[in-house]
Amino acid sequence: MPDEDIVSRILAVFRSRGGESYGREAVTQLEHALQAATLARQNDASQELIAAALLHDIGHLLGDDADHPITDQVPHNLDDAHEARGYRWLCDRFGPEVSDPVRLHVAAKRYLCTVHPEYLERLSPTSLQSFHDQGGTMSHKETRAFESEANYEPALSVRRWDDAAKVVGMKTPAIEDFMSELKASLGT
């Protein structure tokens, strides 16, 4: 898929489904993505990490084959494997600097809550439920495996921005304002 088509597809996904609620949070999928990307920019993150922050939850908006939307949600279990779905779609279009933090951002929550138990107190009620649904605290073996990932530290940054990106009414740039980071990150 040519670069312009990829960026157009991303815009189309957010335009068609970005207005949906972000789980049980008080923001939409698009608001959440824009807030995470804005926080990444404010922290002088690389273009790839800004793109990862914007796209970290794109798997919520993609179907199992990564081109059709999900229509039925499981109401009581919040582990929908969106990180794997997003990763599969992104890894053919972006390099590991973008796709790996997306793949690892759920594990990053589990990691942070394991090695910094006070992090658990920062989670919203929805994130706390998904934390338990996604496996809860990590075993020693899981912790070491996460730390051996090449992009685990960027994934921790994405996770922190993810958890902070739930502010009702937060002013952010429009999604079109992040196109330079997306284009610059394609295939890297």
N, C-alpha and C positions, 0 to 999 in steps of 0.2 A: 504494500500500500504506500503510495507516495506521501511525502511529509505533509503536504497541505491536506490530503485526505484524512490523515490520522488526526491532525489538529481539528479539522472540520467534524470528524466523528466524535471527538471528545466534547466539542462545543454542543453538538447535537444531543449527546447523552445528557449533559447538564441542562440544556434548554428543555428537553422533554421530561426529565425526571427530577431535576434539581429542586423543584418546588415541593417535592414530597417531604414529609416529616423525617427528621433524622432520628429514627427510632422513637423513643418516648421523650426525647429532649425537646426543648422549646424553640429550636432552630430548624431550618430546612437543610436538606442535603447540600444544596449550593451554598447557603450561608456558612455551614460548617466547613466546607472545603475552602471557601474564600478566607475564612478566619484563620484556618491552619496555614494557608499559604502566606497570608499577611504577617502572621507571627514569625514565619520562617524568614521573610524579607526583613522584618524588623530586627532579627537576630543575625543579619548579614550572612545568611546561609548561601551556599552555592546555588547556581541556577538549577542543577539537578535535584538538590534537596528541596528547593522551593517547588519544583514540579512534583516531587514525591509527596510533599505536604498537600498540594492541591489534589492529587490523584489517590491519596492513601485509601480512601473508601469507595473508589469507583466500582469495586466489586459488588457493592450494595445495589448499584444501578444497572449492572449487567446480568444477563441470564447465565445459565450453566454453560452455554456454548459461547459466551462472551459477546453475543450480538443481539440476544433477545432479552427483554426485561423480565425480571422475576415478578410473578404475579401473586404467588401465595407465600405468605410469611408464617412461620411457626410462632404462635403468640407467646409461648412460655419459655422457649429456649432461644436465647439470643445469639447462639453460635451458628451463623449461617455460612461459615467458611468464606466470607467475602474477601479476606486477604489472599487466599489461594486463587480465587476467581479473578481478582484484579491483577495479581501477579502473572497469571497465565496470559492474560490479554496484553499486559504491559511489556513483558519480557521479549516479545517479538518486535516491539516497536521502540523500546528504550533500553539503555544499558542497565547494568546492575546498580549503578548509583541512584537510579530512579526506582527500578522494580524491586530490588532487595528490601529497602525500607518499607515498601508497601507489603511485601510478603511477611516481614518480621514485626510489623507494628502491633499485632495482637500478642505475639510472644513477648514483645518489649513491655507491654503492660504487666504481664505475668512476672517478668523478670524484675521490673521496678518494685512491684509489690512484694516480691520474695526477698530481694536484697535491701530494700528500704521499706520495711513494714508500715512506716508512717505515710507512705505514698497512697496506701489503701484509703486513708481518710480523705484524700483529695478527689477521689472518684465520685462522680455523680451516681445517684441510685441506679440509673440504667447501666452505666459502665461497671458498677459493682456487680450487678446481676450478670452481665456478659462475662466479666472476669471469672466468676464461678462456673458459668456455662462453658467457658473456653478452657477449663482445666484448673483454675485456681493457682495457688502457689506452685512454683517449680521444684522438682527434686534437684538434688545436687548435680546429678547427671545432666538434667535438662538445662540447668544454669550454666554449666561448663560448655555444653553444646551451643547454647546461645552466644556465649562469649567467644566462641571460636568462629562465628560467622564474620566474614570480612566487613560487612556493613552494619554490624550490630550497633555501633555508636551513633551513626546517622539515624538508625531506626529508633533509638532512644529519644533523639531530638524530635522526630516526627510524632512519637507517642506523646511527649510532653505537650507539643502544640495541639495534638488531637484532643487531649484532655482539657486544654484551656480554650478550645474553639467552640464554645457552647454559650456564648454571650448574646442574649437577646438585644437587638438593636446596634450591635457593634458595626461601626463604619469600616468598610473595606473597599478596595478597588473592585471594579467589575471583572468578570472572568476574562473578558477580552484583554484586560491589562496584564494578564499573566501569559499571553501567547508567546512573548519573546522567550520566556524561560522554557516553555514547552518546546518550541521550535529548536532552541539551542541544545536541548537535552535529547532530542531524537537520535536514536542509534548510538548514543555515547556509552 
